[in-house]
């Protein structure tokens, strides 16, 4: 009875604290992720108030948080969209992977962490935060800008790449041999291909099977199917997160919209618990020794992300100002970087990897909104080009058949 009461008090205080931190972040219009990570550091071993009775429950909640993050991410895309993005924008995805994964891998090797840690840190530095970037675009009123599709195409390709990358990392961390790792990768690629084919050809039937006019039944069915598929995926060493992502892709139309509305509060709750859980496994005293490498890595990968966005927007025919905005917007890292680092922390391959990833994400999740807002005006000023007057919306007419590269032609559908 006593332990149950302690658990309720601890977990209640944790959730209340997260709610207050979320409100604080909302007031200042920045992502709450760094505050959640700091809360985990405060409640973990070596922190101000270590958790005791509720830590096991937090671990289960964190796993559900990862599953819901990936499910909601999958619900945002249809299989047709993914196939279309893959065909059209794969060169930008390749440039993104090379420029941003390489610095993480090189640093891990320079630090003597070995090839497995190099693959993990490459993933941490590669993937931008879809959640943080979506919020940035909304806050800055750029959802209708011409460079936004180029930004979203990069994010979609990164998300799709994770369906192949995560099984590889899972197999490496489990220490399986080359043959077993090849089988795991083959299973992951096969399952991904099968889900995409089924979603494209029979997506309506799958959605009709899950659909329900009763929100309670829809929530239970979607959540139940997701957890079952995630569990089966984990049994196959494919990764529970990938299984949840594929469930999201398979659902479309009104079912996806309804599930998104119903699951969003649960996602936010358990995602916050996940970030806290990651912080719990990072000793605060372990961060100062890796702070300088984290700052150096953040500086390098900020530059490479800006270069990636600039190149992708230029390839899409966007003017120079839009190219700089695209690059600056992609800088933020967040949920995926922590998910990848969390796998490594759980396996215990390198004690310093978790603290480095925590410091790295904290730096870039705070820097991301600043680069999104200031990269373009700073680049314009350095180039000596006068900016358009504030509040001006007029744009010169585009000759018929001309490619839209005008600097001032920023917003889609503008007359």
Rosetta blueprint (number, residue, H / E / L):
1 X L
2 X H
3 X H
4 X H
5 X H
6 X H
7 X H
8 X H
9 X H
10 X H
11 X H
12 X H
13 X H
14 X H
15 X H
16 X H
17 X H
18 X H
19 X H
20 X H
21 X H
22 X H
23 X H
24 X H
25 X H
26 X H
27 X H
28 X L
29 X L
30 X L
31 X L
32 X L
33 X H
34 X H
35 X H
36 X H
37 X H
38 X H
39 X H
40 X H
41 X H
42 X H
43 X H
44 X L
45 X L
46 X L
47 X L
48 X L
49 X L
50 X L
51 X L
52 X L
53 X L
54 X L
55 X H
56 X H
57 X H
58 X H
59 X H
60 X H
61 X H
62 X H
63 X H
64 X H
65 X H
66 X H
67 X H
68 X H
69 X H
70 X H
71 X H
72 X H
73 X H
74 X H
75 X H
76 X L
77 X L
78 X L
79 X H
80 X H
81 X H
82 X H
83 X H
84 X H
85 X H
86 X H
87 X H
88 X H
89 X H
90 X H
91 X H
92 X H
93 X H
94 X H
95 X H
96 X H
97 X H
98 X H
99 X H
100 X H
101 X H
102 X H
103 X H
104 X H
105 X H
106 X H
107 X H
108 X H
109 X H
110 X H
111 X L
112 X L
113 X L
114 X L
115 X H
116 X H
117 X H
118 X H
119 X H
120 X H
121 X H
122 X H
123 X H
124 X H
125 X H
126 X H
127 X L
128 X L
129 X L
130 X H
131 X H
132 X H
133 X H
134 X H
135 X H
136 X H
137 X H
138 X H
139 X H
140 X L
141 X L
142 X L
143 X L
144 X L
145 X E
146 X L
147 X L
148 X H
149 X H
150 X H
151 X H
152 X H
153 X H
154 X H
155 X H
156 X H
157 X H
158 X H
159 X H
160 X H
161 X H
162 X H
163 X H
164 X H
165 X H
166 X H
167 X H
168 X H
169 X H
170 X H
171 X H
172 X H
173 X H
174 X H
175 X L
176 X L
177 X L
178 X H
179 X H
180 X H
181 X H
182 X H
183 X H
184 X H
185 X H
186 X H
187 X H
188 X H
189 X H
190 X H
191 X H
192 X H
193 X H
194 X H
195 X H
196 X H
197 X H
198 X H
199 X H
200 X H
201 X H
202 X H
203 X H
204 X H
205 X H
206 X H
207 X H
208 X H
209 X H
210 X H
211 X L
212 X L
213 X L
214 X L
215 X H
216 X H
217 X H
218 X H
219 X H
220 X H
221 X H
222 X H
223 X H
224 X H
225 X H
226 X H
227 X H
228 X H
229 X H
230 X H
231 X H
232 X H
233 X H
234 X H
235 X H
236 X L
237 X L
238 X L
239 X L
240 X H
241 X H
242 X H
243 X H
244 X H
245 X H
246 X H
247 X H
248 X H
249 X H
250 X H
251 X L
252 X L
253 X H
254 X H
255 X H
256 X H
257 X H
258 X H
259 X H
260 X H
261 X H
262 X H
263 X H
264 X H
265 X H
266 X H
267 X H
268 X H
269 X H
270 X H
271 X H
272 X H
273 X H
274 X H
275 X H
276 X H
277 X H
278 X H
279 X H
280 X H
281 X L
282 X L
283 X L
284 X H
285 X H
286 X H
287 X L
288 X H
289 X H
290 X H
291 X H
292 X H
293 X H
294 X H
295 X H
296 X H
297 X H
298 X H
299 X H
300 X H
301 X H
302 X H
303 X H
304 X H
305 X H
306 X H
307 X H
308 X H
309 X H
310 X H
311 X H
312 X H
313 X H
314 X H
315 X H
316 X L
317 X L
318 X L
319 X L
320 X H
321 X H
322 X H
323 X H
324 X H
325 X H
326 X H
327 X H
328 X H
329 X H
330 X L
331 X L
332 X L
333 X L
334 X L
335 X H
336 X H
337 X H
338 X H
339 X H
340 X H
341 X H
342 X H
343 X H
344 X H
345 X H
346 X H
347 X H
348 X L
349 X L
350 X L
351 X H
352 X H
353 X H
354 X H
355 X H
356 X H
357 X H
358 X H
359 X H
360 X H
361 X H
362 X H
363 X H
364 X H
365 X H
366 X H
367 X H
368 X H
369 X H
370 X H
371 X H
372 X H
373 X H
374 X H
375 X H
376 X H
377 X H
378 X H
379 X H
380 X H
381 X H
382 X H
383 X H
384 X L
385 X L
386 X L
387 X L
388 X L
389 X L
390 X L
391 X L
392 X L
393 X L
394 X L
395 X L
396 X L
397 X L
398 X L
399 X L
400 X L
401 X L
402 X L
403 X L
404 X L
405 X L
406 X L
407 X L
408 X L
409 X L
410 X L
411 X E
412 X L
413 X L
414 X L
415 X L
